[in-house]
Amino acid sequence: MPNFSLSRRSVLYAGFAVPLLGACSTMALPRPTGKTVSASAPFDMPSITVPDFGSAKRFLITDFGARQDDQAATSAAIAKAIDAAHTAGQGVVVVPEGTWPTGKVHLKSHVNLHLSKGATLLFSEKPEDYLPPVQTSWEGIECLNYSPLVYAFDCENVAITGEGKLKAKLDVWKLWYARPKPHMDALVALYNMAYKNVPVSERQMVVGENHLRPHFVQLNRCKNVLLEDFSLEDSPFWCIHPLLCRDVVIRRVKVRAHGHNNDGVDPEMSQNVLIEDCVFDQGDDAISVKSGRDMDAWRLNTPTKNVVMRNCKVKNGHQLMAVGSELSGGIENVFVDNCHFVGSGERGDGWAVAINNLLYVKTNERRGGYVKNIHMSNVSATKIAGSVVAVETDVLYQWRTLMPTYVRKLTPIEGLHVSGIKVGEAKNLCFIKGEAELPVRNVSLKNVKVDKVTGTPVRTDNVVGLSV
């Protein structure tokens, strides 16, 4: 059995936290009914259950004292409304039209945070507004850090809906993008704590100038999650992060964030995830499927599996679909269908980033884990700097010089299949750098059309079973 370090309110069942009595639990009161969502895929994709708040009572934040000119009053009002909805057994917390300044928002079970059309929750730029620290993670390693701006832990039946907006003020966070030496030292210290299996409760990272930026929206150990219709603008770190979750639907969400590490959605150690009809316009990967980093992921031992991304548009981003590099828990059964990069592929307006690859699998000798059964079909792009399919097995970024390899575990990669791809211009069709000790296996490209190839069409090292 892996050695888990979780909240005392949780136990782990099949790799997921199951709520017991605690902040996200209530007595025997009415619960939201469930809706079942199906997604076809070239693997056995289970149906996904999400909450239906159609008959739930509404709790207007202004009834609890919210004021557009008072952040403290609005923060307190949102917390009180969430408590009231949770205590009632289920409820919709309504943010009306207007701009509402707030600090952290902590969701609870059976609660839907509804952003009315024309409503903006404007999140404080002050780090102290995201204290006390909560159990979260940083790039695949668990720790205590600043609360995500919107956070749920050990919850079920949670939702964020409505045509309004979540917006982060970046005055301080953008200064932390630089990641100077004290920040890098903090990452090394955190990695060493994970290596030594220090309990998560003792990995306190809100210290000195560590400056580990919080996620915007993190659902941590939750089940039956619905994120629907809202816009998210700017972010300190990753934009939407389902961590150790089960049954998640992200639908018609619009992300625009061009800060550092602003991935659109990062499903991590999560299962049964549907991302559909979304628009991504960010400075990093549109979707980056992850499953934890090295020792921490081996401890949690929970793969990410059954992820479908369909009918999405990407305006800017490093990759349309990235897999890794934090993948030590394993990743399997991912399907991208009918998604399109609609940007110019140029850095024309001062903040746009050129897309690199459509499907990019990245790992290194420290990760272990595995990648298998990844599919992409009916995808198009204008111009990409890299490849339709790219695999690199020596991606270490700053970690190459920060610290040595403590444990060497290669990543088996097999079953990458793309078809029905149309690209205006790309450097390569296929770029794969596998390990001689453990070649990449079973890669196929069918019906792939690139109008202009600027480099070598197919570049591979250590691949077995390549079909182009």
Backbone torsions as a table, in degrees:
resi	resn	phi	psi	omega
1	MET	NA	137.6	174.6
2	PRO	-68.6	155.5	-179.6
3	ASN	-92.0	103.1	-175.8
4	PHE	-92.1	145.5	173.5
5	SER	-124.6	93.6	-173.8
6	LEU	-123.9	171.9	174.2
7	SER	-57.4	148.1	177.1
8	ARG	-66.6	-12.1	178.8
9	ARG	-83.4	0.1	-171.9
10	SER	-126.8	151.9	162.4
11	VAL	-125.9	162.8	-178.7
12	LEU	-107.2	127.7	177.9
13	TYR	-126.6	120.8	-178.7
14	ALA	53.9	37.1	175.8
15	GLY	84.3	7.2	-177.8
16	PHE	-131.4	148.1	177.5
17	ALA	-72.8	132.9	177.9
18	VAL	-111.1	117.6	-175.8
19	PRO	-61.6	137.7	169.2
20	LEU	-111.5	-166.4	178.5
21	LEU	-63.2	131.4	-178.6
22	GLY	170.2	-163.1	-172.6
23	ALA	-60.9	-28.8	-177.9
24	CYS	-101.3	16.8	178.9
25	SER	-118.6	156.5	174.7
26	THR	-134.9	171.6	175.2
27	MET	-74.9	-170.8	-175.2
28	ALA	-75.3	87.2	179.0
29	LEU	-123.9	169.0	179.3
30	PRO	-57.0	141.8	179.5
31	ARG	-116.9	156.2	173.4
32	PRO	-61.7	139.4	172.5
33	THR	-71.1	161.4	-177.1
34	GLY	-104.1	146.9	171.0
35	LYS	-110.5	143.2	178.1
36	THR	-104.2	129.5	-179.4
37	VAL	-116.6	132.8	-179.8
38	SER	-112.7	149.0	176.6
39	ALA	-142.4	119.9	178.4
40	SER	-74.4	147.2	-177.6
41	ALA	-158.7	160.6	177.6
42	PRO	-78.5	26.7	173.4
43	PHE	-149.0	174.1	-177.6
44	ASP	-76.7	94.2	-178.5
45	MET	-93.1	113.9	-179.3
46	PRO	-65.9	155.2	170.3
47	SER	-65.4	150.0	-177.1
48	ILE	-112.3	132.7	178.1
49	THR	-102.8	125.6	176.5
50	VAL	-126.2	158.0	-176.4
51	PRO	-75.3	152.0	175.6
52	ASP	-119.8	111.0	-177.4
53	PHE	-98.3	21.4	-175.2
54	GLY	-58.0	-32.6	-178.2
55	SER	-106.5	9.8	-175.2
56	ALA	-80.6	150.1	176.0
57	LYS	-66.3	147.6	-179.4
58	ARG	-103.7	138.6	-178.9
59	PHE	-122.8	104.6	-175.8
60	LEU	-80.8	127.1	-173.5
61	ILE	-63.9	-26.1	178.0
62	THR	-68.4	-24.0	175.8
63	ASP	-70.8	-14.5	-179.8
64	PHE	-108.5	9.7	173.2
65	GLY	104.8	9.6	-179.8
66	ALA	-64.5	138.9	178.3
67	ARG	-136.7	138.6	-178.1
68	GLN	-71.2	-15.1	-179.9
69	ASP	-106.9	13.9	-173.5
70	ASP	-145.2	102.0	-178.6
71	GLN	-63.7	-43.9	-177.4
72	ALA	-61.6	-42.7	-179.7
73	ALA	-66.0	-40.3	-179.4
74	THR	-68.5	-43.3	178.0
75	SER	-58.3	-45.9	-179.6
76	ALA	-65.6	-38.7	-179.3
77	ALA	-65.2	-41.6	178.9
78	ILE	-62.8	-43.8	179.3
79	ALA	-62.3	-41.5	179.8
80	LYS	-66.5	-40.2	179.2
81	ALA	-65.5	-40.6	177.1
82	ILE	-63.1	-43.2	177.5
83	ASP	-59.6	-43.6	-177.8
84	ALA	-65.5	-43.0	179.0
85	ALA	-64.0	-42.0	179.3
86	HIS	-64.8	-44.0	-179.4
87	THR	-64.8	-31.9	178.5
88	ALA	-73.1	-8.7	-179.4
89	GLY	101.6	-30.0	175.1
90	GLN	-168.7	156.2	177.9
91	GLY	178.8	158.6	177.8
92	VAL	-110.6	116.1	177.2
93	VAL	-89.6	116.0	-170.0
94	VAL	-101.7	125.6	171.3
95	VAL	-100.5	112.6	-175.9
96	PRO	-77.4	175.2	178.8
97	GLU	-54.4	143.4	-179.1
98	GLY	122.9	172.8	178.3
99	THR	-103.0	124.7	-173.0
100	TRP	-120.9	108.0	179.5
101	PRO	-73.2	139.5	-177.0
102	THR	-152.8	163.1	167.3
103	GLY	-97.3	-146.5	-176.4
104	LYS	-62.5	149.4	174.3
105	VAL	-122.5	120.0	178.9
106	HIS	-109.3	114.3	178.7
107	LEU	-79.1	161.2	175.9
108	LYS	-132.3	167.2	-177.8
109	SER	-57.6	144.6	174.3
110	HIS	65.8	29.4	-179.3
111	VAL	-124.3	135.0	175.4
112	ASN	-113.1	117.2	173.0
113	LEU	-85.3	111.1	-174.1
114	HIS	-107.8	121.5	-179.5
115	LEU	-99.0	106.1	-178.5
116	SER	-63.5	156.9	176.2
117	LYS	-57.9	130.1	-177.3
118	GLY	87.3	-0.7	179.1
119	ALA	-93.0	140.8	173.6
120	THR	-131.0	123.2	166.5
121	LEU	-89.2	114.5	-175.8
122	LEU	-103.2	111.3	-170.7
123	PHE	-89.0	136.4	-178.2
124	SER	-56.5	148.7	175.4
125	GLU	-92.1	0.6	-173.6
126	LYS	-90.2	119.2	-179.2
127	PRO	-55.7	-33.9	-177.6
128	GLU	-64.4	-18.9	177.5
129	ASP	-76.5	-2.6	-179.2
130	TYR	-117.6	28.6	173.9
131	LEU	-112.8	157.0	3.5
132	PRO	-71.1	164.9	179.7
133	PRO	-61.6	153.7	177.1
134	VAL	-127.2	165.3	175.5
135	GLN	-73.6	117.0	-177.8
136	THR	-145.2	-148.2	179.6
137	SER	-155.2	162.6	173.8
138	TRP	-133.9	111.9	177.9
139	GLU	45.8	49.5	172.2
140	GLY	91.1	3.4	178.7
141	ILE	-121.5	128.2	-178.7
142	GLU	-74.0	147.7	-179.3
143	CYS	-166.5	175.3	167.2
144	LEU	-98.5	124.5	-176.5
145	ASN	-148.7	179.9	174.6
146	TYR	-50.4	141.8	177.3
147	SER	-62.0	138.4	165.5
148	PRO	-53.8	154.7	-177.6
149	LEU	-61.2	-42.7	171.1
150	VAL	-121.2	126.7	-167.4
151	TYR	-141.3	138.7	170.3
152	ALA	-138.1	133.6	-178.9
153	PHE	-129.3	127.4	175.9
154	ASP	60.7	38.6	-176.2
155	CYS	-111.6	161.5	171.7
156	GLU	-134.4	153.0	-178.8
157	ASN	56.0	64.3	177.4
158	VAL	-121.5	149.2	-177.0
159	ALA	-150.0	151.6	164.7
160	ILE	-127.0	120.9	-175.0
161	THR	-136.5	175.1	174.5
162	GLY	103.2	163.5	-174.9
163	GLU	-91.6	10.9	177.6
164	GLY	-80.7	-164.2	-170.2
165	LYS	-134.7	142.9	164.9
166	LEU	-103.4	124.9	-177.2
167	LYS	-134.5	134.3	179.6
168	ALA	-105.2	134.0	168.9
169	LYS	-79.2	136.1	-170.1
170	LEU	-111.4	9.5	-172.2
171	ASP	-48.4	-45.0	-179.6
172	VAL	-92.5	-43.9	-175.2
173	TRP	-57.3	-38.4	-177.9
174	LYS	-66.9	-24.2	174.5
175	LEU	-71.9	-26.8	-179.9
176	TRP	-82.8	-9.4	177.3
177	TYR	-58.9	-26.7	-172.0
178	ALA	-63.6	-29.4	178.1
179	ARG	54.4	62.8	179.1
180	PRO	-74.3	-174.9	-173.1
181	LYS	-56.5	-44.7	179.4
182	PRO	-57.9	-35.1	177.1
183	HIS	-67.1	-46.0	179.7
184	MET	-63.8	-37.8	176.2
185	ASP	-61.6	-37.3	178.4
186	ALA	-65.2	-38.8	178.6
187	LEU	-64.6	-40.8	177.1
188	VAL	-62.2	-43.9	179.5
189	ALA	-61.8	-41.8	179.3
190	LEU	-65.7	-43.0	178.4
191	TYR	-59.7	-42.6	-179.6
192	ASN	-66.4	-33.9	175.8
193	MET	-64.9	-40.7	177.5
194	ALA	-65.0	-41.0	-179.7
195	TYR	-61.8	-36.5	-179.4
196	LYS	-89.4	4.4	179.2
197	ASN	58.5	37.8	173.2
198	VAL	-64.4	133.8	179.9
199	PRO	-54.4	142.7	-178.8
200	VAL	-56.8	-35.8	-178.4
201	SER	-62.5	-15.8	179.9
202	GLU	-104.0	2.4	-178.3
203	ARG	-93.0	68.7	-175.3
204	GLN	-80.6	115.2	-175.6
205	MET	-108.3	-4.0	175.9
206	VAL	-86.6	75.3	-175.4
207	VAL	-139.0	134.4	172.4
208	GLY	50.7	-128.1	-178.8
209	GLU	-108.0	34.0	176.2
210	ASN	-58.4	-45.3	172.0
211	HIS	53.1	50.5	172.2
212	LEU	-84.4	108.8	-174.8
213	ARG	-66.5	145.7	178.8
214	PRO	-81.3	155.2	169.6
215	HIS	-66.5	159.6	173.1
216	PHE	-77.3	-63.8	178.7
217	VAL	-118.2	119.0	174.5
218	GLN	-126.0	124.3	170.5
219	LEU	-104.1	110.7	-171.4
220	ASN	-111.6	113.9	178.6
221	ARG	60.4	47.8	-179.6
222	CYS	-114.4	161.4	175.0
223	LYS	-139.0	149.9	-177.2
224	ASN	61.7	74.9	-174.1
225	VAL	-118.0	134.3	176.5
226	LEU	-127.2	120.9	172.9
227	LEU	-119.4	117.9	-166.7
228	GLU	-146.7	128.6	164.5
229	ASP	80.0	-16.5	-174.1
230	PHE	-83.4	167.9	173.6
231	SER	-108.4	148.3	175.6
232	LEU	-126.7	126.8	-175.6
233	GLU	-127.9	128.0	-179.7
234	ASP	63.5	152.9	-176.9
235	SER	-162.5	142.5	174.1
236	PRO	-65.9	-33.6	-170.2
237	PHE	-150.4	-142.0	176.9
238	TRP	-57.2	144.7	-173.4
239	CYS	-80.9	-56.9	-178.4
240	ILE	-129.7	122.1	-169.5
241	HIS	-132.1	91.5	169.7
242	PRO	-78.7	115.8	-176.4
243	LEU	-117.4	122.2	180.0
244	LEU	54.3	43.5	-179.1
245	CYS	-107.9	163.1	175.8
246	ARG	-138.5	134.6	-179.0
247	ASP	65.4	86.8	-177.4
248	VAL	-130.8	129.6	172.7
249	VAL	-120.8	125.4	175.9
250	ILE	-119.0	112.2	-166.8
251	ARG	-135.3	131.8	175.2
252	ARG	55.2	35.1	176.5
253	VAL	-94.0	140.8	179.0
254	LYS	-115.3	122.5	-179.8
255	VAL	-113.1	128.6	171.4
256	ARG	-135.4	105.5	-175.9
257	ALA	-152.6	121.2	-174.4
258	HIS	-121.7	29.9	173.6
259	GLY	-89.1	-171.9	-177.2
260	HIS	-75.0	135.9	179.1
261	ASN	61.5	30.5	-178.2
262	ASN	-88.2	63.2	169.3
263	ASP	-59.1	148.7	178.0
264	GLY	-71.2	-61.8	177.9
265	VAL	-134.0	134.5	179.0
266	ASP	-124.0	83.0	174.6
267	PRO	-69.4	122.6	-174.6
268	GLU	-131.3	124.5	-177.7
269	MET	49.1	37.9	-177.9
270	SER	-120.0	155.4	-175.1
271	GLN	-134.9	143.2	180.0
272	ASN	66.1	72.4	-175.7
273	VAL	-123.6	129.7	175.8
274	LEU	-120.3	125.4	176.9
275	ILE	-120.5	113.7	-173.7
276	GLU	-141.9	148.1	173.2
277	ASP	57.7	33.6	-179.2
278	CYS	-101.6	161.8	175.0
279	VAL	-122.5	124.8	-177.4
280	PHE	-115.6	128.6	-177.6
281	ASP	-144.5	83.3	-170.8
282	GLN	-141.4	170.6	-175.0
283	GLY	-90.9	5.5	177.0
284	ASP	-138.5	-153.2	-175.4
285	ASP	-66.3	141.2	175.0
286	ALA	-63.6	-57.1	173.7
287	ILE	-124.8	132.9	175.5
288	SER	-130.9	104.2	-178.4
289	VAL	-80.6	128.3	-174.2
290	LYS	-133.8	166.9	173.6
291	SER	-152.0	39.0	172.3
292	GLY	90.7	162.2	-175.4
293	ARG	-109.9	119.9	164.8
294	ASP	48.9	-125.6	-169.4
295	MET	-58.6	-39.6	-178.3
296	ASP	-63.7	-40.9	179.3
297	ALA	-70.3	-35.8	177.6
298	TRP	-65.2	-34.6	176.9
299	ARG	-66.5	-47.3	-178.3
300	LEU	-72.8	-32.8	170.1
301	ASN	53.9	49.5	-178.8
302	THR	-131.2	109.8	179.9
303	PRO	-74.6	158.5	165.5
304	THR	-91.0	129.4	-178.7
305	LYS	-152.6	153.8	178.2
306	ASN	65.3	67.9	178.7
307	VAL	-120.3	123.7	177.5
308	VAL	-119.4	128.0	172.8
309	MET	-118.1	121.3	-176.6
310	ARG	-144.0	150.1	172.8
311	ASN	57.8	39.5	-178.9
312	CYS	-110.2	154.2	174.3
313	LYS	-115.6	139.9	177.7
314	VAL	-121.1	120.9	179.5
315	LYS	-91.9	-37.0	178.0
316	ASN	-150.5	151.6	178.1
317	GLY	158.8	152.2	-179.0
318	HIS	-66.3	-45.2	178.3
319	GLN	-134.1	148.4	171.5
320	LEU	-70.7	-48.7	175.4
321	MET	-135.0	115.9	174.2
322	ALA	-105.3	146.6	174.0
323	VAL	-123.8	109.9	-175.6
324	GLY	103.4	-165.2	1.2
325	SER	-80.5	-12.9	176.8
326	GLU	-78.9	94.4	-174.3
327	LEU	-138.9	27.1	-171.9
328	SER	-69.5	-17.9	175.5
329	GLY	-85.4	-8.8	-179.4
330	GLY	96.9	144.6	178.8
331	ILE	-136.2	129.0	179.5
332	GLU	-149.6	154.5	176.5
333	ASN	62.6	72.7	175.1
334	VAL	-122.7	133.8	-177.3
335	PHE	-134.5	123.0	175.3
336	VAL	-112.3	123.8	-175.6
337	ASP	-139.6	136.4	174.8
338	ASN	54.2	50.3	177.3
339	CYS	-119.1	147.9	-169.3
340	HIS	-142.0	130.6	171.7
341	PHE	-86.7	115.9	-171.9
342	VAL	-110.8	5.6	178.5
343	GLY	-79.0	177.7	-178.6
344	SER	-80.1	-19.6	-173.5
345	GLY	80.3	6.5	-179.0
346	GLU	-117.4	157.6	175.6
347	ARG	-90.4	58.4	-166.7
348	GLY	-78.4	-25.3	-171.4
349	ASP	-119.6	20.7	173.1
350	GLY	94.2	-18.9	179.2
351	TRP	-133.8	-15.1	-179.3
352	ALA	-65.8	146.5	177.4
353	VAL	-115.8	142.2	177.5
354	ALA	-72.3	135.6	177.5
355	ILE	-74.3	139.1	-177.7
356	ASN	-91.7	-59.0	-174.2
357	ASN	-135.9	155.0	173.2
358	LEU	-80.0	-49.0	175.4
359	LEU	-124.0	120.8	-175.0
360	TYR	-132.2	115.1	176.0
361	VAL	-104.0	125.1	-176.8
362	LYS	-134.3	136.6	179.1
363	THR	-155.6	-172.4	176.3
364	ASN	-158.3	-179.6	-172.0
365	GLU	-70.3	-7.4	-178.7
366	ARG	-97.9	-10.9	-166.2
367	ARG	-82.2	-42.4	-170.3
368	GLY	65.4	-138.2	-178.0
369	GLY	64.6	-155.5	177.2
370	TYR	-164.5	161.4	172.3
371	VAL	-134.1	127.5	177.9
372	LYS	-155.7	149.1	172.6
373	ASN	64.9	61.4	178.9
374	ILE	-110.6	128.1	-174.8
375	HIS	-127.1	143.4	174.4
376	MET	-141.5	129.8	179.7
377	SER	-144.5	154.3	175.1
378	ASN	53.4	55.4	-179.1
379	VAL	-121.9	141.2	179.2
380	SER	-133.7	159.8	177.7
381	ALA	-153.7	156.2	176.0
382	THR	-80.7	-71.4	-178.2
383	LYS	-137.3	129.5	177.3
384	ILE	-125.0	145.0	-176.5
385	ALA	-76.6	-22.6	-176.0
386	GLY	-115.3	-115.5	-168.4
387	SER	-130.8	162.3	170.3
388	VAL	-64.7	-47.2	175.7
389	VAL	-126.7	127.8	176.6
390	ALA	-134.5	139.0	175.9
391	VAL	-134.4	127.4	175.3
392	GLU	-131.9	133.5	-175.1
393	THR	-113.3	17.8	177.7
394	ASP	-137.8	46.4	-179.1
395	VAL	-97.5	106.1	-177.5
396	LEU	-120.2	-11.6	-179.8
397	TYR	48.9	-136.8	-176.4
398	GLN	-69.5	-16.7	-177.1
399	TRP	-68.7	-18.4	-179.1
400	ARG	-58.7	-40.0	-179.0
401	THR	-102.4	-13.8	-179.1
402	LEU	-69.5	-37.0	-175.8
403	MET	-161.2	157.4	-179.9
404	PRO	-78.0	171.7	174.0
405	THR	-79.0	114.8	178.1
406	TYR	-80.5	-44.9	-179.0
407	VAL	-130.6	126.9	-179.3
408	ARG	-99.5	116.5	177.5
409	LYS	-138.8	115.5	177.9
410	LEU	-78.8	163.5	-175.6
411	THR	-109.1	113.1	172.5
412	PRO	-66.1	130.2	179.3
413	ILE	-127.8	122.1	178.3
414	GLU	-156.2	148.2	176.5
415	GLY	82.0	62.5	174.5
416	LEU	-110.9	119.2	-172.1
417	HIS	-132.6	120.9	176.5
418	VAL	-125.0	145.3	-179.8
419	SER	-155.0	154.7	177.4
420	GLY	64.7	46.2	-175.9
421	ILE	-106.8	134.5	176.7
422	LYS	-128.6	122.7	-178.0
423	VAL	-133.9	137.5	177.2
424	GLY	-69.8	-48.9	-178.9
425	GLU	-148.6	138.8	177.6
426	ALA	-150.4	159.5	176.2
427	LYS	-75.3	-43.9	-179.0
428	ASN	-138.1	157.3	164.4
429	LEU	-76.5	-43.9	-172.3
430	CYS	-145.9	128.1	178.1
431	PHE	-133.6	111.3	-176.7
432	ILE	-132.2	126.3	174.0
433	LYS	-120.9	92.7	178.5
434	GLY	-89.8	176.7	177.1
435	GLU	-92.9	138.1	178.1
436	ALA	-59.9	-36.0	-179.8
437	GLU	-72.3	-24.4	-174.8
438	LEU	-147.8	80.3	-176.2
439	PRO	-62.3	153.1	169.5
440	VAL	-70.2	139.6	-173.2
441	ARG	-126.5	144.5	167.3
442	ASN	61.6	72.7	178.0
443	VAL	-118.3	130.7	179.8
444	SER	-132.9	139.4	172.6
445	LEU	-124.7	118.6	-178.6
446	LYS	-127.3	138.0	177.8
447	ASN	53.6	50.2	178.4
448	VAL	-106.4	122.0	-178.2
449	LYS	-120.6	120.6	173.8
450	VAL	-121.2	118.8	-175.0
451	ASP	-64.5	-38.3	-178.5
452	LYS	-137.3	120.2	176.7
453	VAL	-107.6	118.8	-174.5
454	THR	-89.5	-15.1	179.3
455	GLY	-123.3	-157.0	175.8
456	THR	-72.1	126.1	-174.7
457	PRO	-55.9	-45.9	-178.3
458	VAL	-128.3	119.0	177.3
459	ARG	-124.9	117.3	-177.2
460	THR	-140.4	147.2	169.3
461	ASP	-133.0	128.7	172.7
462	ASN	60.5	62.8	175.7
463	VAL	-128.3	135.1	176.7
464	VAL	-119.5	123.4	178.2
465	GLY	83.1	52.3	178.1
466	LEU	-99.0	130.0	178.2
467	SER	-126.2	116.2	179.8
468	VAL	-123.4	NA	NA
